[in-house]
């Protein structure tokens, strides 16, 4: 079955799949949005003080109230933000989790790069990641 979107862009699936070949790149597609809907709703619930209090009291119990997958639950509990992005998380919604943990955006994102905060800040001040290095997962180059 085709949709107006796929009719207008018959190669859209391949186009989007090509982004998955770039190391460290995650495009927030409609499919990821659907996959992460409840995960992101959980994260947004932490905007309310009473929900943050319940979360801090018993994270596993609070997560059990949400219809998210076991894999998503484990990634939340492990604070594995890269995995959460893979599982449909939106970084702006996930920010509610690390903010509740008392982390700044820079602190949380540095954990996603495997760098210290200082290393991450220095890299960003120097212009970001180098274009040198592995650029294709499939081609290993």
N, C-alpha and C positions, 0 to 999 in steps of 0.2 A: 504494500500500500504506500502510495506517495502522499506527501503533504505539500501545500503551497511552498513551504520552505525548501523541501528537497527538490521540488519541481524547478524552482528558480535557481537552485544551486545543486545540481545532481551529484557533485563531488564533495559536498560539504562534510560528509563523514570522513573521507580520506583527508581533506584539508585539516579538520580538527585532530585527527589521529596523528598527523605529522607533528603537531605540537608535543605529543607525548614522547616523541623521539629526542627532544631537547632535554638534556639532564637538568633536573631541578625546576622544570617548567610545568605548571599545572594550570590549565585554562578552566575557568569556572563556567562550564557548559550547562545547558538545560538538563542534560542527563545527570551531571554532578549535583545540580540544584535539587532535582527530584530525589536522588539517592540520599542527600544530606538534609532534607527538609526538617525532619524531626530532630536531628542532631543540632541543627542551627536554631531551631525553636527552643530546645533545651538551653543552649548557650545564651540566647536572648532573655530567657527567664531570669537569668542572674542579674538583670538590670534592677530587679526589685529587691530591696533590702531583706524582706522576709524570706525570699527564695535563697538569697546568698547565705543567710543564717542556717537554713535547713540544709543546704549543700555542705557548708563547713562542718555541720554537726555529724552528717553521715553521707558521704559522697555516693557510696554504692546504693544506699536506700533511695536517695533522691534520683539517681539515674534509672533505677528500676521502674520509676513512674513513667518513663518516657519510652515510646515504641521505637527504640533504636536497636540496631543490631548488636550482637555480643562483641563483634570486632570493634564497632564504634565505641561501645562502653569501655572496653579494655584500652583503647587508644586514649580516651578521655582520662581515665584513671592514671595512665602512664604519662600523661601530658606529652604525647607523641604528636605534635602539631603537624609534622609532615604527613604522617599516616592519616590524620584527621582530614587533611586537604584531599588526600587520595580517596577518602571515604565520603566525600561530598561536603566537607566543612568549608565554610567561607571564612577567610581570615578575619574579616571585620566582625563576624559573629563570634568566632573563636576568641577574639580579643576580650570578650566578657569573662572567659574562663581565666585567662592569665591576669586580667585586671583584678579579679576576685582573689587570686593568689598573691596579689601585691606586686606583680611584675609590670614593668613598663613594656611598651611595644618593642623597643630596642632589645631589652633583656630577653623577651620571649623569642623574637626573631633570630637572635644570635644563637639560641639553642637549636634552631632549625638548620643552621649552617655548620654546626660543629665547631664554631669559633667562640672565643670568649667575647664578652661585650666589647672590650677594648679592641680586639682584633677586628670584630665586625664594624665598629665605628671607624677604625682606621681604613678599612677596605672601602667603606661607603664614602668617606671624605676624599679618598683617592680616585673616586669615579666609579666604584662598584666592581663587580667581578670582571676579571680579565676575559677578553674574547678568545684568548689562547686556551688550549686544552681541549678536553672532550666535548664535542659539539653534537655528536650523534650516538645514541645508545645502540641502535641497530648496527651501524657500521663500525662501532668501537673506535671512533676517531674524534 
